[in-house]
């Protein structure tokens, strides 16, 4: 999963990856900056409404067994209500929430 936004801290989420890699400490994950800024300060239905209008494409590697390595690119739509301007954003493992990880000390993501 690509982290687009999180709270309470702007764009950051803490995850436990023990089920994946055996490490018991929590790790900081960061939302993609352009989308995180668009969601900042919004709550509940406002977040869902904004996300429903999001338009972009994630280009990434095929699924594999590397839990500590990921590189991809998010191509944001150049038009629409959020005026992303067609930004291309590099995403890496710090922007990803892998299946099996658990959110900690994070209100919403």
FIKEGU-487473 format. One record per atom (N, C-alpha, C): residue number from 1; atom name; x, y, z. Coordinates in pm, 1 decimal. Example, Ala and Ser with C-alpha at 12.3 -4.5 7.8 and 13.67 -1.06 7.14 Angstrom:
2
<setor:1	torlum:N	u:1319.0	v:-569.0	w:780.0> $
<setor:1	torlum:CA	u:1230.0	v:-450.0	w:780.0> $
<setor:1	torlum:C	u:1320.0	v:-330.0	w:780.0> $
<setor:2	torlum:N	u:1285.0	v:-225.0	w:708.0> $
<setor:2	torlum:CA	u:1367.0	v:-106.0	w:714.0> $
<setor:2	torlum:C	u:1290.0	v:3.0	w:787.0> $
# end
This chain:
109
<setor:1	torlum:N	u:84.7	v:-118.2	w:0.0> $
<setor:1	torlum:CA	u:0.0	v:0.0	w:0.0> $
<setor:1	torlum:C	u:88.6	v:123.6	w:0.0> $
<setor:2	torlum:N	u:50.9	v:220.7	w:-77.7> $
<setor:2	torlum:CA	u:123.7	v:347.0	w:-82.7> $
<setor:2	torlum:C	u:60.6	v:442.0	w:18.9> $
<setor:3	torlum:N	u:140.9	v:498.9	w:106.7> $
<setor:3	torlum:CA	u:90.6	v:590.1	w:209.2> $
<setor:3	torlum:C	u:71.6	v:728.3	w:148.3> $
<setor:4	torlum:N	u:-53.7	v:770.4	w:133.9> $
<setor:4	torlum:CA	u:-86.0	v:900.4	w:75.1> $
<setor:4	torlum:C	u:-100.3	v:1009.1	w:179.8> $
<setor:5	torlum:N	u:-137.9	v:972.7	w:302.7> $
<setor:5	torlum:CA	u:-154.2	v:1069.2	w:410.3> $
<setor:5	torlum:C	u:-170.6	v:996.1	w:541.6> $
<setor:6	torlum:N	u:-142.3	v:1064.5	w:651.1> $
<setor:6	torlum:CA	u:-155.8	v:1004.6	w:783.9> $
<setor:6	torlum:C	u:-169.9	v:1114.7	w:887.4> $
<setor:7	torlum:N	u:-220.1	v:1077.2	w:1004.9> $
<setor:7	torlum:CA	u:-231.6	v:1171.6	w:1115.9> $
<setor:7	torlum:C	u:-200.0	v:1096.7	w:1244.4> $
<setor:8	torlum:N	u:-169.4	v:1158.1	w:1355.0> $
<setor:8	torlum:CA	u:-186.0	v:1299.8	w:1382.9> $
<setor:8	torlum:C	u:-73.7	v:1387.9	w:1328.9> $
<setor:9	torlum:N	u:48.3	v:1335.7	w:1315.4> $
<setor:9	torlum:CA	u:156.5	v:1416.7	w:1261.0> $
<setor:9	torlum:C	u:144.4	v:1419.4	w:1109.3> $
<setor:10	torlum:N	u:164.4	v:1533.9	w:1051.7> $
<setor:10	torlum:CA	u:144.1	v:1550.3	w:908.0> $
<setor:10	torlum:C	u:226.1	v:1451.1	w:826.6> $
<setor:11	torlum:N	u:156.2	v:1354.1	w:769.5> $
<setor:11	torlum:CA	u:218.9	v:1264.3	w:676.2> $
<setor:11	torlum:C	u:308.5	v:1155.6	w:730.9> $
<setor:12	torlum:N	u:304.3	v:1129.8	w:860.6> $
<setor:12	torlum:CA	u:390.4	v:1024.9	w:914.4> $
<setor:12	torlum:C	u:308.6	v:917.3	w:985.5> $
<setor:13	torlum:N	u:356.4	v:794.6	w:975.4> $
<setor:13	torlum:CA	u:290.7	v:681.7	w:1041.0> $
<setor:13	torlum:C	u:399.2	v:590.6	w:1097.4> $
<setor:14	torlum:N	u:370.2	v:532.0	w:1211.0> $
<setor:14	torlum:CA	u:462.2	v:436.6	w:1272.9> $
<setor:14	torlum:C	u:407.6	v:296.9	w:1250.6> $
<setor:15	torlum:N	u:494.7	v:205.5	w:1206.9> $
<setor:15	torlum:CA	u:451.5	v:68.8	w:1180.6> $
<setor:15	torlum:C	u:542.3	v:-31.5	w:1251.2> $
<setor:16	torlum:N	u:481.6	v:-143.9	w:1285.6> $
<setor:16	torlum:CA	u:555.1	v:-256.5	w:1341.5> $
<setor:16	torlum:C	u:563.7	v:-359.9	w:1230.1> $
<setor:17	torlum:N	u:686.2	v:-401.8	w:1197.2> $
<setor:17	torlum:CA	u:705.7	v:-497.8	w:1088.3> $
<setor:17	torlum:C	u:749.2	v:-635.0	w:1138.7> $
<setor:18	torlum:N	u:730.3	v:-659.8	w:1268.1> $
<setor:18	torlum:CA	u:775.5	v:-787.0	w:1324.9> $
<setor:18	torlum:C	u:722.0	v:-909.3	w:1250.1> $
<setor:19	torlum:N	u:594.0	v:-909.6	w:1208.5> $
<setor:19	torlum:CA	u:546.0	v:-1026.8	w:1133.8> $
<setor:19	torlum:C	u:620.1	v:-1049.2	w:1000.9> $
<setor:20	torlum:N	u:685.1	v:-944.0	w:948.6> $
<setor:20	torlum:CA	u:753.4	v:-954.7	w:819.3> $
<setor:20	torlum:C	u:902.2	v:-985.1	w:831.8> $
<setor:21	torlum:N	u:968.9	v:-912.3	w:921.7> $
<setor:21	torlum:CA	u:1114.5	v:-924.4	w:928.5> $
<setor:21	torlum:C	u:1168.7	v:-962.7	w:1066.3> $
<setor:22	torlum:N	u:1080.9	v:-980.9	w:1164.2> $
<setor:22	torlum:CA	u:1124.5	v:-1022.0	w:1297.2> $
<setor:22	torlum:C	u:1174.2	v:-909.4	w:1386.4> $
<setor:23	torlum:N	u:1184.6	v:-787.7	w:1334.0> $
<setor:23	torlum:CA	u:1231.0	v:-674.3	w:1414.0> $
<setor:23	torlum:C	u:1114.9	v:-618.3	w:1495.0> $
<setor:24	torlum:N	u:1137.2	v:-597.7	w:1625.5> $
<setor:24	torlum:CA	u:1027.9	v:-555.4	w:1713.0> $
<setor:24	torlum:C	u:1015.7	v:-403.6	w:1727.8> $
<setor:25	torlum:N	u:1112.7	v:-326.7	w:1681.0> $
<setor:25	torlum:CA	u:1103.4	v:-181.3	w:1693.9> $
<setor:25	torlum:C	u:1010.3	v:-124.8	w:1586.5> $
<setor:26	torlum:N	u:948.2	v:-10.4	w:1616.3> $
<setor:26	torlum:CA	u:859.5	v:53.4	w:1519.1> $
<setor:26	torlum:C	u:942.2	v:133.5	w:1419.4> $
<setor:27	torlum:N	u:890.0	v:146.3	w:1299.8> $
<setor:27	torlum:CA	u:960.1	v:218.4	w:1194.0> $
<setor:27	torlum:C	u:871.5	v:332.1	w:1143.7> $
<setor:28	torlum:N	u:935.6	v:442.3	w:1113.0> $
<setor:28	torlum:CA	u:864.7	v:558.9	w:1061.9> $
<setor:28	torlum:C	u:842.5	v:543.7	w:912.1> $
<setor:29	torlum:N	u:720.2	v:566.4	w:868.0> $
<setor:29	torlum:CA	u:686.6	v:568.7	w:726.6> $
<setor:29	torlum:C	u:629.5	v:706.9	w:695.6> $
<setor:30	torlum:N	u:662.3	v:759.1	w:579.6> $
<setor:30	torlum:CA	u:621.1	v:893.2	w:541.1> $
<setor:30	torlum:C	u:527.9	v:888.3	w:420.8> $
<setor:31	torlum:N	u:424.2	v:970.0	w:425.6> $
<setor:31	torlum:CA	u:332.4	v:980.1	w:312.0> $
<setor:31	torlum:C	u:401.0	v:1055.0	w:198.2> $
<setor:32	torlum:N	u:355.6	v:1029.3	w:77.4> $
<setor:32	torlum:CA	u:406.6	v:1100.0	w:-39.0> $
<setor:32	torlum:C	u:372.2	v:1248.3	w:-22.3> $
<setor:33	torlum:N	u:471.7	v:1334.3	w:-35.5> $
<setor:33	torlum:CA	u:455.6	v:1477.0	w:-2.1> $
<setor:33	torlum:C	u:339.6	v:1548.0	w:-71.4> $
<setor:34	torlum:N	u:325.3	v:1543.2	w:-204.0> $
<setor:34	torlum:CA	u:215.8	v:1618.8	w:-266.9> $
<setor:34	torlum:C	u:76.9	v:1577.2	w:-218.4> $
<setor:35	torlum:N	u:54.4	v:1446.8	w:-200.5> $
<setor:35	torlum:CA	u:-77.4	v:1402.5	w:-155.6> $
<setor:35	torlum:C	u:-97.6	v:1431.4	w:-7.6> $
<setor:36	torlum:N	u:6.7	v:1417.6	w:70.3> $
<setor:36	torlum:CA	u:-2.3	v:1445.6	w:213.1> $
<setor:36	torlum:C	u:-41.3	v:1591.4	w:238.4> $
<setor:37	torlum:N	u:16.3	v:1681.6	w:161.1> $
<setor:37	torlum:CA	u:-16.4	v:1823.8	w:175.9> $
<setor:37	torlum:C	u:-161.9	v:1850.9	w:141.4> $
<setor:38	torlum:N	u:-215.4	v:1779.1	w:42.9> $
<setor:38	torlum:CA	u:-355.5	v:1796.4	w:4.2> $
<setor:38	torlum:C	u:-452.2	v:1745.0	w:111.3> $
<setor:39	torlum:N	u:-407.1	v:1648.4	w:192.6> $
<setor:39	torlum:CA	u:-493.5	v:1589.7	w:295.4> $
<setor:39	torlum:C	u:-475.3	v:1653.1	w:432.9> $
<setor:40	torlum:N	u:-373.3	v:1734.6	w:448.2> $
<setor:40	torlum:CA	u:-342.8	v:1795.0	w:577.9> $
<setor:40	torlum:C	u:-459.7	v:1876.5	w:631.9> $
<setor:41	torlum:N	u:-494.6	v:1850.1	w:754.3> $
<setor:41	torlum:CA	u:-601.2	v:1923.4	w:821.7> $
<setor:41	torlum:C	u:-741.3	v:1870.0	w:795.8> $
<setor:42	torlum:N	u:-756.1	v:1776.2	w:705.7> $
<setor:42	torlum:CA	u:-887.8	v:1720.1	w:676.4> $
<setor:42	torlum:C	u:-917.8	v:1604.7	w:771.3> $
<setor:43	torlum:N	u:-1045.5	v:1578.7	w:795.1> $
<setor:43	torlum:CA	u:-1088.3	v:1470.2	w:884.0> $
<setor:43	torlum:C	u:-1202.5	v:1392.1	w:820.4> $
<setor:44	torlum:N	u:-1211.4	v:1263.7	w:854.5> $
<setor:44	torlum:CA	u:-1323.0	v:1177.7	w:819.1> $
<setor:44	torlum:C	u:-1368.9	v:1185.3	w:675.0> $
<setor:45	torlum:N	u:-1495.2	v:1226.4	w:654.5> $
<setor:45	torlum:CA	u:-1553.1	v:1227.4	w:519.4> $
<setor:45	torlum:C	u:-1477.3	v:1318.2	w:422.6> $
<setor:46	torlum:N	u:-1416.4	v:1424.6	w:473.6> $
<setor:46	torlum:CA	u:-1340.1	v:1514.5	w:386.3> $
<setor:46	torlum:C	u:-1221.2	v:1441.9	w:323.4> $
<setor:47	torlum:N	u:-1154.8	v:1356.6	w:402.5> $
<setor:47	torlum:CA	u:-1041.1	v:1279.7	w:352.0> $
<setor:47	torlum:C	u:-1087.9	v:1183.3	w:243.2> $
<setor:48	torlum:N	u:-1196.6	v:1110.6	w:271.0> $
<setor:48	torlum:CA	u:-1250.2	v:1015.3	w:174.0> $
<setor:48	torlum:C	u:-1289.2	v:1085.2	w:43.4> $
<setor:49	torlum:N	u:-1350.8	v:1201.9	w:55.2> $
<setor:49	torlum:CA	u:-1392.3	v:1277.0	w:-63.4> $
<setor:49	torlum:C	u:-1271.4	v:1320.4	w:-145.3> $
<setor:50	torlum:N	u:-1168.2	v:1369.7	w:-78.6> $
<setor:50	torlum:CA	u:-1047.5	v:1414.4	w:-149.2> $
<setor:50	torlum:C	u:-976.5	v:1296.8	w:-215.2> $
<setor:51	torlum:N	u:-968.0	v:1184.3	w:-145.6> $
<setor:51	torlum:CA	u:-902.0	v:1066.5	w:-201.9> $
<setor:51	torlum:C	u:-978.0	v:1011.5	w:-322.5> $
<setor:52	torlum:N	u:-1110.0	v:1021.8	w:-320.9> $
<setor:52	torlum:CA	u:-1190.7	v:973.0	w:-432.8> $
<setor:52	torlum:C	u:-1161.8	v:1051.0	w:-560.2> $
<setor:53	torlum:N	u:-1115.3	v:1174.8	w:-547.3> $
<setor:53	torlum:CA	u:-1084.8	v:1258.3	w:-664.1> $
<setor:53	torlum:C	u:-938.3	v:1251.0	w:-705.6> $
<setor:54	torlum:N	u:-858.9	v:1178.4	w:-631.6> $
<setor:54	torlum:CA	u:-716.5	v:1165.4	w:-661.2> $
<setor:54	torlum:C	u:-696.8	v:1093.0	w:-793.7> $
<setor:55	torlum:N	u:-604.1	v:1139.8	w:-875.4> $
<setor:55	torlum:CA	u:-578.7	v:1076.9	w:-1004.1> $
<setor:55	torlum:C	u:-428.4	v:1068.5	w:-1027.8> $
<setor:56	torlum:N	u:-379.3	v:948.1	w:-1041.7> $
<setor:56	torlum:CA	u:-237.3	v:928.4	w:-1066.2> $
<setor:56	torlum:C	u:-209.0	v:783.7	w:-1097.9> $
<setor:57	torlum:N	u:-84.8	v:755.7	w:-1134.1> $
<setor:57	torlum:CA	u:-42.2	v:621.4	w:-1167.9> $
<setor:57	torlum:C	u:84.9	v:588.0	w:-1093.0> $
<setor:58	torlum:N	u:87.2	v:469.9	w:-1031.9> $
<setor:58	torlum:CA	u:206.4	v:423.5	w:-962.7> $
<setor:58	torlum:C	u:277.6	v:322.8	w:-1052.0> $
<setor:59	torlum:N	u:400.7	v:352.8	w:-1087.1> $
<setor:59	torlum:CA	u:484.8	v:262.3	w:-1164.6> $
<setor:59	torlum:C	u:582.7	v:198.4	w:-1068.1> $
<setor:60	torlum:N	u:579.8	v:65.8	w:-1059.7> $
<setor:60	torlum:CA	u:666.5	v:0.1	w:-961.7> $
<setor:60	torlum:C	u:706.5	v:-138.6	w:-1007.3> $
<setor:61	torlum:N	u:799.7	v:-194.9	w:-934.9> $
<setor:61	torlum:CA	u:847.0	v:-329.1	w:-964.7> $
<setor:61	torlum:C	u:737.9	v:-431.4	w:-933.2> $
<setor:62	torlum:N	u:751.9	v:-549.3	w:-989.3> $
<setor:62	torlum:CA	u:657.8	v:-656.8	w:-961.6> $
<setor:62	torlum:C	u:673.6	v:-704.7	w:-817.4> $
<setor:63	torlum:N	u:569.6	v:-763.9	w:-758.6> $
<setor:63	torlum:CA	u:581.0	v:-815.6	w:-621.6> $
<setor:63	torlum:C	u:699.0	v:-912.8	w:-609.5> $
<setor:64	torlum:N	u:769.4	v:-901.9	w:-496.3> $
<setor:64	torlum:CA	u:883.5	v:-989.9	w:-471.5> $
<setor:64	torlum:C	u:900.0	v:-1010.7	w:-321.3> $
<setor:65	torlum:N	u:1003.5	v:-1082.5	w:-281.1> $
<setor:65	torlum:CA	u:1023.6	v:-1114.7	w:-140.0> $
<setor:65	torlum:C	u:1116.3	v:-1017.8	w:-67.9> $
<setor:66	torlum:N	u:1151.0	v:-904.5	w:-128.5> $
<setor:66	torlum:CA	u:1240.6	v:-806.0	w:-67.2> $
<setor:66	torlum:C	u:1159.6	v:-708.4	w:19.1> $
<setor:67	torlum:N	u:1159.2	v:-729.2	w:151.1> $
<setor:67	torlum:CA	u:1079.2	v:-642.8	w:238.3> $
<setor:67	torlum:C	u:1150.4	v:-512.2	w:271.8> $
<setor:68	torlum:N	u:1280.0	v:-503.1	w:247.5> $
<setor:68	torlum:CA	u:1355.4	v:-381.5	w:280.8> $
<setor:68	torlum:C	u:1402.0	v:-306.2	w:158.2> $
<setor:69	torlum:N	u:1342.1	v:-332.0	w:42.6> $
<setor:69	torlum:CA	u:1385.3	v:-267.5	w:-79.7> $
<setor:69	torlum:C	u:1263.8	v:-242.7	w:-169.0> $
<setor:70	torlum:N	u:1247.5	v:-120.0	w:-212.3> $
<setor:70	torlum:CA	u:1138.8	v:-86.6	w:-304.0> $
<setor:70	torlum:C	u:1171.7	v:45.7	w:-371.6> $
<setor:71	torlum:N	u:1148.5	v:51.7	w:-501.6> $
<setor:71	torlum:CA	u:1164.2	v:176.1	w:-576.5> $
<setor:71	torlum:C	u:1050.0	v:184.5	w:-675.7> $
<setor:72	torlum:N	u:988.2	v:301.1	w:-681.5> $
<setor:72	torlum:CA	u:880.4	v:323.0	w:-776.3> $
<setor:72	torlum:C	u:866.4	v:471.2	w:-805.1> $
<setor:73	torlum:N	u:768.6	v:504.5	w:-888.0> $
<setor:73	torlum:CA	u:744.4	v:645.0	w:-921.0> $
<setor:73	torlum:C	u:594.5	v:667.9	w:-929.0> $
<setor:74	torlum:N	u:549.4	v:774.2	w:-867.4> $
<setor:74	torlum:CA	u:409.4	v:813.8	w:-872.2> $
<setor:74	torlum:C	u:396.8	v:928.6	w:-971.1> $
<setor:75	torlum:N	u:319.2	v:906.3	w:-1075.9> $
<setor:75	torlum:CA	u:292.5	v:1009.2	w:-1176.5> $
<setor:75	torlum:C	u:156.4	v:1068.0	w:-1144.6> $
<setor:76	torlum:N	u:153.8	v:1194.1	w:-1103.0> $
<setor:76	torlum:CA	u:28.9	v:1259.4	w:-1066.5> $
<setor:76	torlum:C	u:-33.8	v:1326.6	w:-1187.8> $
<setor:77	torlum:N	u:-165.5	v:1324.6	w:-1193.7> $
<setor:77	torlum:CA	u:-239.8	v:1381.0	w:-1306.0> $
<setor:77	torlum:C	u:-214.0	v:1531.6	w:-1316.4> $
<setor:78	torlum:N	u:-186.7	v:1581.0	w:-1438.1> $
<setor:78	torlum:CA	u:-157.4	v:1723.7	w:-1452.6> $
<setor:78	torlum:C	u:-279.6	v:1814.4	w:-1440.0> $
<setor:79	torlum:N	u:-400.9	v:1759.0	w:-1448.4> $
<setor:79	torlum:CA	u:-520.3	v:1842.5	w:-1439.1> $
<setor:79	torlum:C	u:-605.1	v:1796.9	w:-1321.7> $
<setor:80	torlum:N	u:-717.2	v:1861.1	w:-1302.4> $
<setor:80	torlum:CA	u:-807.3	v:1822.5	w:-1194.9> $
<setor:80	torlum:C	u:-809.2	v:1925.6	w:-1084.9> $
<setor:81	torlum:N	u:-886.2	v:1898.1	w:-979.9> $
<setor:81	torlum:CA	u:-908.7	v:1997.7	w:-875.5> $
<setor:81	torlum:C	u:-787.2	v:2025.6	w:-785.9> $
<setor:82	torlum:N	u:-685.8	v:1937.5	w:-788.6> $
<setor:82	torlum:CA	u:-576.1	v:1955.7	w:-693.1> $
<setor:82	torlum:C	u:-451.9	v:2018.1	w:-753.3> $
<setor:83	torlum:N	u:-449.9	v:2036.2	w:-884.5> $
<setor:83	torlum:CA	u:-341.5	v:2106.6	w:-952.4> $
<setor:83	torlum:C	u:-203.8	v:2052.0	w:-916.1> $
<setor:84	torlum:N	u:-186.9	v:1920.2	w:-928.9> $
<setor:84	torlum:CA	u:-57.1	v:1859.7	w:-901.9> $
<setor:84	torlum:C	u:43.3	v:1894.9	w:-1010.4> $
<setor:85	torlum:N	u:-5.1	v:1939.9	w:-1125.8> $
<setor:85	torlum:CA	u:84.1	v:1981.8	w:-1232.3> $
<setor:85	torlum:C	u:161.1	v:1868.9	w:-1298.1> $
<setor:86	torlum:N	u:112.6	v:1746.3	w:-1287.3> $
<setor:86	torlum:CA	u:181.6	v:1635.0	w:-1350.5> $
<setor:86	torlum:C	u:309.9	v:1596.1	w:-1280.6> $
<setor:87	torlum:N	u:319.6	v:1622.8	w:-1152.9> $
<setor:87	torlum:CA	u:441.6	v:1593.2	w:-1077.6> $
<setor:87	torlum:C	u:476.0	v:1445.0	w:-1083.5> $
<setor:88	torlum:N	u:604.9	v:1417.3	w:-1087.2> $
<setor:88	torlum:CA	u:655.8	v:1280.9	w:-1077.9> $
<setor:88	torlum:C	u:730.8	v:1270.9	w:-945.8> $
<setor:89	torlum:N	u:686.3	v:1179.2	w:-863.2> $
<setor:89	torlum:CA	u:741.8	v:1166.0	w:-728.9> $
<setor:89	torlum:C	u:803.6	v:1027.8	w:-713.8> $
<setor:90	torlum:N	u:929.6	v:1021.8	w:-673.5> $
<setor:90	torlum:CA	u:992.7	v:893.9	w:-645.1> $
<setor:90	torlum:C	u:940.5	v:841.9	w:-512.7> $
<setor:91	torlum:N	u:902.7	v:715.8	w:-511.2> $
<setor:91	torlum:CA	u:857.8	v:652.8	w:-387.2> $
<setor:91	torlum:C	u:953.7	v:538.4	w:-354.5> $
<setor:92	torlum:N	u:973.4	v:516.5	w:-225.0> $
<setor:92	torlum:CA	u:1061.5	v:408.4	w:-181.8> $
<setor:92	torlum:C	u:999.2	v:337.0	w:-62.8> $
<setor:93	torlum:N	u:1075.0	v:252.5	w:3.4> $
<setor:93	torlum:CA	u:1018.7	v:171.4	w:111.2> $
<setor:93	torlum:C	u:963.6	v:255.7	w:225.3> $
<setor:94	torlum:N	u:1012.5	v:377.6	w:241.9> $
<setor:94	torlum:CA	u:962.8	v:464.3	w:348.3> $
<setor:94	torlum:C	u:822.5	v:517.2	w:321.9> $
<setor:95	torlum:N	u:772.8	v:500.6	w:199.5> $
<setor:95	torlum:CA	u:636.9	v:543.6	w:163.4> $
<setor:95	torlum:C	u:539.2	v:427.4	w:157.2> $
<setor:96	torlum:N	u:587.6	v:306.2	w:180.9> $
<setor:96	torlum:CA	u:506.7	v:186.1	w:162.5> $
<setor:96	torlum:C	u:467.2	v:121.2	w:294.5> $
<setor:97	torlum:N	u:346.6	v:65.4	w:296.1> $
<setor:97	torlum:CA	u:298.5	v:-16.4	w:408.0> $
<setor:97	torlum:C	u:276.6	v:-156.6	w:351.0> $
<setor:98	torlum:N	u:362.4	v:-249.4	w:390.1> $
<setor:98	torlum:CA	u:353.1	v:-384.9	w:337.6> $
<setor:98	torlum:C	u:245.1	v:-464.3	w:408.8> $
<setor:99	torlum:N	u:186.2	v:-558.0	w:337.0> $
<setor:99	torlum:CA	u:86.3	v:-645.9	w:395.6> $
<setor:99	torlum:C	u:148.7	v:-718.5	w:514.5> $
<setor:100	torlum:N	u:79.5	v:-715.6	w:626.1> $
<setor:100	torlum:CA	u:128.7	v:-781.7	w:746.5> $
<setor:100	torlum:C	u:187.5	v:-685.9	w:848.8> $
<setor:101	torlum:N	u:221.9	v:-563.1	w:807.6> $
<setor:101	torlum:CA	u:272.3	v:-467.5	w:906.6> $
<setor:101	torlum:C	u:153.5	v:-410.6	w:984.2> $
<setor:102	torlum:N	u:181.1	v:-359.1	w:1103.4> $
<setor:102	torlum:CA	u:75.4	v:-309.8	w:1191.5> $
<setor:102	torlum:C	u:100.2	v:-162.9	w:1224.8> $
<setor:103	torlum:N	u:-4.6	v:-80.1	w:1211.4> $
<setor:103	torlum:CA	u:6.6	v:61.1	w:1248.8> $
<setor:103	torlum:C	u:18.9	v:74.3	w:1398.6> $
<setor:104	torlum:N	u:103.6	v:165.9	w:1443.7> $
<setor:104	torlum:CA	u:122.8	v:194.6	w:1586.7> $
<setor:104	torlum:C	u:125.1	v:345.8	w:1606.3> $
<setor:105	torlum:N	u:65.7	v:392.8	w:1714.0> $
<setor:105	torlum:CA	u:69.7	v:534.4	w:1751.7> $
<setor:105	torlum:C	u:31.1	v:627.0	w:1635.7> $
<setor:106	torlum:N	u:-60.9	v:582.0	w:1553.5> $
<setor:106	torlum:CA	u:-105.7	v:659.0	w:1437.9> $
<setor:106	torlum:C	u:-258.4	v:656.8	w:1435.9> $
<setor:107	torlum:N	u:-318.4	v:773.5	w:1437.3> $
<setor:107	torlum:CA	u:-464.3	v:783.7	w:1442.0> $
<setor:107	torlum:C	u:-528.7	v:730.8	w:1315.1> $
<setor:108	torlum:N	u:-474.5	v:768.5	w:1200.1> $
<setor:108	torlum:CA	u:-531.8	v:726.2	w:1072.8> $
<setor:108	torlum:C	u:-424.1	v:729.6	w:964.7> $
<setor:109	torlum:N	u:-437.9	v:640.4	w:868.7> $
<setor:109	torlum:CA	u:-344.7	v:637.5	w:755.3> $
<setor:109	torlum:C	u:-419.3	v:586.3	w:632.8> $
# end
